[in-house]
Amino acid sequence: MSLTTIPSQVLEAGAEDAAGVPSIGYVQGASGKVVQAVIRAFGLSLLNAGIDVLGMTEVPGAEVGGDAVMRDLQSRSEFDLYQSLGRGSQSCSLDSVGLTEAAGFLEATLHPGADLLIINKFGKEESLGRGFSGAFRKAMLLDIPLLTSVNPVFETDWQAFTGGLAQRLPPSVEAISAWWQSQRRAKD
């Protein structure tokens, strides 16, 4: 199995629920900051309603008094996303250790019967089979509905990863909520 493709067991079982709505939703259509804020707000609203939602969302540096972090929705544990490379550096500042720790932490929390998994995005690292790609695959194998965002730059890789079974959603809590309700109805 290629690290960057959806597990064949998932394709064989079908990644769509009984109503024919893909159990994988992804948000596009606004800036990354807007999309992340909408996904985070939606996830927190579900948590506040007592829903078993798992996931990692990106929290802007302005909210944590430094660089952006990944925050686990349930435990509120934080993981560094960026490393300081010094003034004038033009290298990628992604903290691969922090990303790996966040991904491992999240993957360890996944359990059968969870209502939803939210992962902030499918990006470059995931397209290369790193980052949160293991958590994406595990959620698919456990039949946990999945919500993420995808930068259009990685759309082709995302479609290959999901076998084209994901549903594109606009960046609004209302649209995501409608998708989520279809997931709940199909499970009941």
N, C-alpha and C positions, 0 to 999 in steps of 0.2 A: 504494500500500500504506500503510495506516495504521501509524503508528509503534508503536501499542500492540497490534498483532495479529500472530499467527504468519504467517510468509511463506507465500503461496499455494503456492509450489513444495514446501514441506514438507507441506502438507495434501494436495496432489496425490500426492506420493510416498508418503505415509503415515508417521506418526511412531511407528508400532508396529513392533517387530521381528518376525521370522518366527514366534515363539511367541505373538504377540498381546499381549505385555507392553509397555506404553508405555515408550519409551526416555527418558521424562521422569519423574523421581520428585521428589516434594516432601514435606517433613516438616512435620507439625503435631501438636499434642497436648500440649504442655508450654510452659513459659515460654520466651521468646526466648533467655535465657541457657542454659537446658538444651539447647534445640534446637541452638544454635550450638556448644555443647561436643560434642554427639554427632556433628554433621556434621564438625567439625574433627578429632575423634578418628578417625572413619572414614577421612577423606581421608589423614591421616598414616599410618594403618595400611597403606593401599594403597601410598603412596609408599615406605614401609619394605619392602614386598614387591616393589618394582621395577616397579610398575604405572605407566603413563604417565598419571597423573592431573594435570590442570591445575585451577587455581582460586584463588579468594580466599575466605578465611574471616575472620570477625571475631574479634579477640583482645581479651579484656577488659582494661581499663586496669590492673587489679591485676597482670596478668602482664607488662605493659610499663612499669610505673611512671608512668602518666599516664592520659590518655584512651584509650579503645578505638581500635584501629587495624585496618585491613584488611591482611592478610598474604598474599602470594602463596605458595601451597603449595610450589612447586618452588624458586624463588629466595630465598624468605623476605624479599623486599622488602616494606617497610611503607609504608602510605599513611594519612595522618591522616583520621579520620572526623569529628571534631568540632573546632570552633573555640571558643576562649574568648571569651565575650561579656561577661564581667565579672559581678560579684556582683549578684544580684537580677534579672538579665535573664530574661525569659520568652519570648524569641524562640527559634526553632529553631536549634540549635547545629550542625546538619549542615554539614560543610565540603564544599561542592559542588565546590570545586577539587580537594580530595583524592579525592573520589568519582570525579570525571571522570578524574583521572590514573590511579587504580586500574583503572577500567573500560577505559581506552585501553590500559594496560599488559597487562591480561588478554586483551583482544581480539587484540592483536598476537601473543600466544603461541599462539593456537588454530591447530591444524594438522590436516589430514586424518589419520585413523588414531589420534588420541588415544583412550585407553581411557575416559576420563570427564572431565567438566567439573563442578566444584563451585563454585557461587556462593552466598555466604552467605544471600541472601534475595532474593525478589521483593517489593519494597515500594512505597512511594509514588512514588519517583523512577522506577522501572521502569514502574509503572502509567501514568505520564505520558509514557512513551517516552524517558526519560532514564536516567541511572545505568548499570546493566549490561544494559539492554534490547538493545543492539547485540550484546553477547557472547552473550546468550541466542539471538538470531536466528542469529548466525553458527554457533553450535554445532549448531543444528537443521539448518541448510543443509549443514553438513559431516557430518551424521549421527553426532555425538558424543553418547553418552548423557549426560544432564544431571541433576544432583542439586542441589536448592535447598530453601529453606524458604519458607513463605508464611504471613504473619499472616492469620488469618481475616477481618480487616477488608478485605483485598485479594483475597479468594477469588474474587469475581465477576470482577474485572479479570484475575486469573490464568487463570481458565477461558476467558475471551475470548481472552487472549493465546495460550494453548496449543490453542485449539479444543476444549477439554475432553478432551484426549488424555493428560493427566498422571495418574500414579498417586499417590494419597495414601499416605504411609508414617508409621507411628508413630515416635516419637522414641527408637528403640533401635538400637544398632549391629547387633544380630542381624537386625532387620527390614530395615534398609538393606542389610546384607550379603546377605540372601536375594534382595532385588530386584536387587542388583548381580550376583549369580551368574546370575540369569535373563538379564541383559543379556549376560554373557560366553558363556553357552551358545548364545544366539541368534546371536551373531557368529561362533561357531566352525563 
